[in-house]
């Protein structure tokens, strides 16, 4: 199936349009420039992973696509303007077309409103940009390289190459335009700033001249003031020292005299020079004290003179300092203005030199990237990829089939393998009966002189040879081995006890199934035919009141049925012979064309009269097969299973659901009956081999 799908996909690719892909490569500038660059970097980012990703997004921008659309007038090209109705087998293109169809269907009302406000040219332009963006792929070569590949797909190989080269050129032009814009902005700023600096220089020069006119002192005058201040400070220091010395001496003399040490005061005055040192020791003390007091008065006057002189000197010093501070402030303002002039002149000269270097360089700017490989006309088409498409479809079909098979196997509930049959029923799988597809075996038995398919016969013989069926072992026992069968057969219609089978050892089998159309009737017919061929007189009693297959053989009317139910032995007159010698059929159910007839048959099957009929028939036949109704659709099925010696459960292979079998087993368990044999019917031997079950292969 996958191979066929691949062939169909390969052939179907010829219905789609052929497309060609061309690619151009651009590289960011990464080489080290050894020559002097007079133009500083005015645009761009440092080369890093971030800058590489940023350039990739720039290459993918719609503004770049829009420039190419305008330059090449692609909005007039049906391939990109949305007027092309060609087939594209790309999965992405198919999904995109499906999405667009759904969007168009859902927004049909809105399109009328939008179309009234937007012109057709704008819509065609936007559609062209979007379609060209979808047909373009921008990729970075490698993970950390600065090389980008621009790939464009179109119907014409020449058109694809032209668009790819145009995109590369547009990218380089955009880079150059960005740098040119930055250069123009920087030049405009430099021009404006130079004008401001020129005005600042003029103002500073004017301020400097004005401030120079307002100078308080000339340099000579300032030097004189400085010298006078220094001289006054020195004199003030001398006066201050002398004043302190005199005050200290007079204070010491006052202290000595206050303490009554007049002689010591006189001696101290001689020592410091207040009294002449030649004043004799024999002089009168009082006279010396008078002279000492006079000397103290002179010293105090000297102190007053020195204080006045010191105050005058301090005032002069303050005046000189104020004059110097005024001159210093004036000089500092002058220096500040001069420094501002120097700085402004330096900036002015630098900006003027930069503006001079950048003049007319806008026409010679480098884009910072280069076109290292131009797109060439492609020889081989890139779409459709026939081999890849066919292989992809083949694998998709294979994996879809595998997935479907797995999911079906997970959720399926039908019985197909020995394990599934035995786990669902708890009974060993005794045999299988194949499905003969050429002709239904039930109809073939009556139309072909009782002949069945040889393979069908072979599997029937295997079934009878199974120990689970136990045909020969039961005949050797002579009596039923199940207590329920003994109890049922010990009663007669007249209530006479101790009735049993005849001495020929008749064996009664009950064929049960969960649902109709399980192959039960054909299987019982096969068993009866095989028994008859092995010289066992066999009778099949049709008890299926739900879906009887012997309705054409039944001739019982309602009145006859009433009479036979009252006289069970009269049923022998309605036994029908078959084309197979030794095999007869009693169609009890037959054609239940009325509700009264169906009720009579059901009541008869549950009555002791049916037991007496079986006892009577056991004298005539060695094997009796009860074709019972489905367990899940008739209550008498479990009853009939109770009165048989062995119950054979027939289940259709790969058709009967597990839950149905569970319920059928539960019905038998409720009747205290366990199937003696489990038979899988209508088995497809070829399909059964796929499951790897040796019992079904």
Secondary structure, DSSP 4 states (H G I P E B T S, - for coil): -HHHHHHHHHHHGGGSPPBEEEEEEEEE--SPP-S--SSPP-S---SSHHHHHHHHHHHT-HHHHHHHHHHHTGGG-HHHHT--------HHHHHHHHHHHHHHHHTHHHHHHHHHHS-HHHHHHHHHHHHHHHTEEEEESSSS-SEEEEEEEESSHHHHHHHHHHHHHHHHHHHHHHHHHHHHHHHHHHHHHHHHHHHHHHHHHHHHHHHHHT-SS-HHHHHHHHHHHHHHHHHHHHHHHHHHHHHHHHHHHHHHHHTT-HHHHHHHHHHHTSS-TT--TTS-HHHHHHHHHHHHHHHHHHHHHHHHHHHHHHHHHHHHHHHHHHHHHHHHHHHHHHHHHHHHHHHHHHHHHHHHHHTT-GGG---SEEEEE-----SS--BS-HHHHHHHHHHHHHHHHHHHHHHHHHH--B--SHHHHHHHHSS-EEEEEE--SSS-HHHHHHHTTT---HHHHHHHHHHHHSTTT-HHHHHHH-S-SSHHHHHHHT--TT--------TT--EEEEEEESSSSSSHHHHHHHHHHHHHHTT--EEEEEE-SSS-S-TTT----HHHHHHHHHSGGGGGGG-EE-SSTTEEEE-SSS---SHHHHHHHHHHHTSHHHHHHHHHHHTT-SEEEEEEPPTTT-THHHHHHHTSSEEEEEEETTTSBHHHHHHHHHHHHHTT---SEEEEEEE-HHHHHTTT-TTT-
